[in-house]
């Protein structure tokens, strides 16, 4: 894997994510505004560390709402990225799924909303899946992978973030990374720890590159 990052690019990516600000919230898809900038959705089961990851990447302690009752936050939250008045991308926080205390009908309803979003959202350019490597992919994660596979094959960017990496030994981290690379179906995989500041720069750079792709040098 080549790494074309440099300190100035890393600083640019970090500063860009720090501009994140609340845009809108929607209980259903039809309430979402039509946008023409790239949208990157953060998804994952409840307790996978999604809110912590978003807040760490944007250097804002309370940008993403972490409910004291996981699975209760059932809205799609959009955050604008870019200088004020010059939004060049949107970060979308999708509700956590799979929490046992949520009524079954609410789970099914939300799964349908999320599936529709992932399949039909036209400006969706990338998906970031949070996974606690101590538990691996759950059945719901596998369902999500099946839903997005056709779009990934068509060019949708895909990243799996292995959260809470500080809970693993170095050997366990290496093993978890290898296993997930096989399961990610061509997607990127990164280890991440808000506590140890691990993976923050790598993920920030990747998101920046997704939003600001450089023209292919081989294009004629």
N, C-alpha and C positions, 0 to 999 in steps of 0.2 A: 504494500500500500504506500503510495507516494504521499508526501506531505509538503504541499507548496505554501505552507503558512510562514509568516514572518511576524516579528513583534508588532509592526505597524498594522498588519492585517488583523491580528488577534485583538489589538486595542480597538480597531474600527468595529469589529464584530461585537465586542463587549459593550462598547458605547452605544451601538445600534440597538441591542437588546434592552439596554437600560432606558431607552425612550418609550418602552411599552406603557400604554395607557388604556384605560377602559374605553371601549367603543360602544358595545351594546350587549344586551343579554336577551335570550329568546327561549321560551318554553317549548316551542315547536319550530319546525323548519321554515314554515311560511312566514315567520316573523323575522327571519334573517334578511338583512339587506343584500341586494345583488351588488357584488364588488368586482372590480376588474384588476385588483392586485393579488399577488400570490397569497394563498392561505395555507397555514400549516397547523394541522390538528394534533393536539396532545390527547392521547387516550390511554386507558389502563384500568385495571380492576381497582376497587377501593382498597386503600392501604398500601398501594404500590409506590407511593411517594411522589405522585404527580404534582400536587400543589407545591411541595417543597422544591421540586426540580424547577418548576416555572419561576418561582420566587427567587431561587438561587441564580438562575440564568439571567434574569432581568434585574438582579440586585435590588429587589423590592420585597420587603418582608411580608406584605399583605396584599400583593396584586391578585394572586389566585387564592380563592377562599377554600380553606380546609375545614370542612364541617367536623364538629365534635362527634357527630353520628355519621360515619362514612356511608356514602350511598344516598344520602338525603338530598344532596344538591342536584336537582334535576333540570338545570338550565344549561343551555349552550352559551358560554361567555366568550366574547370576542375582544381582543386587545389590539390596538393599532400600533404599528412599528414604523419608525422614521421620524424625522424632524417635525415639529408641530406644524400642521397644515400641509405636510408633504408625506402622507402615509404611503409607504412603498411595499408593505406586507402586513398580513394580519396573523396573529397567533390565536388559535381557537382552543379553548379549554372545554373538552367534552366531559360530562359527568362520569365519575367512577362507576364501574359496574361490578356485579357479582357479590355484593354484600348481602349476607344471609338474612339480616333483619328487615330488608326491604320486601314488601308484599309481592307475591309472584306476578300479579297482574301489572304492577308497576315495572317490574323487571322486563316483562315481555314488551310492554309499551315502549320502554326506553330503548330496548334492543332494536325495535323496529325503527324508531326515530334515528338512532345512531347509524343503522345499516343504510337507511335512505340518505342520510347526510353523506356518508362515505362513498356511496355509489353515484349520487346525483349532483353534489356540489361542484359546479363547473370550474370555479377558480381554485379548487383544492389542488395544491401542487406537492404536498408532502404530508406524511403521517409519522408521528413519533409515538411509539408504543412503549409505555413504562412496564417494566417487569422486575419483580423482586427475584433475583437469581437463586435465593434460598428455596423458592417454591417452583420456579420454572414457569412455563406456559400453562395456563389453566384451560379448561374446555372452552370458556368464553373467549380467551385470547385466540385459540385455534379457529373458532368461528369467525372472529374478526379478520384473521389472516386469510381465510377462505373468501370472505366478502371483498377484500381489497386486492386479492391476487390479480384479477383481470386488469385493474387500473395500474398496478405496479408493472405488469408486463407491458403496458402501453406507455410507461415512462414516469408514473407517479413515484416521487421520492419516498423512501421508507427507511426509518431508523428505529432500532430497538435500543432503548436505554436500560441497562441493568443497574437499577437503583440500589442504594444501601450497600454498595460494594465494600465499604469498610467493615461490614459484618463477616466478610469472607477472608480467608488467608490468601496469600499470593498464589499458591497452587490452586486453590478453589476458584479464584478469579479467572485464572488462565483456562481452567476446565470449563467454567460457565460461559466464557467468551467463545470457546471453540464449539460447544454444543449449540449455542444460540446462532452462531454464524451458519450452521447447517440448517437450522430451523427457520431462519429469517427469509429464506427464499430469494436471495439476491440483495436483500436490504443491508444497510450498514448496521453495525453493532458497536456500542460504546459502554464501557464501565463508567459508573457515575457515583460520586459520594459528595453530598453537600457538606458533611462533617469534615471530611479530609480534603475538600476542594479538588476532588479527582474528576477528570473528564469535562470540567466546565469549559475550558478553553476549546477543547476539541469539538464539543457539541455546538458551542457558540459559532465557531468557524464554519461548521457544516451548514447550520441554518442560514448564516450570512451568504454562503455560496449558493444555497438553494434559491435565495431571494434575488441574488445578483449574479446569475450565471455569466461566465465569460464566453464570448463567441468562440466557437471551435476554430482552431488554427488550420485544421485540415479542410474546412469548408471552402469550396471554390465558387 
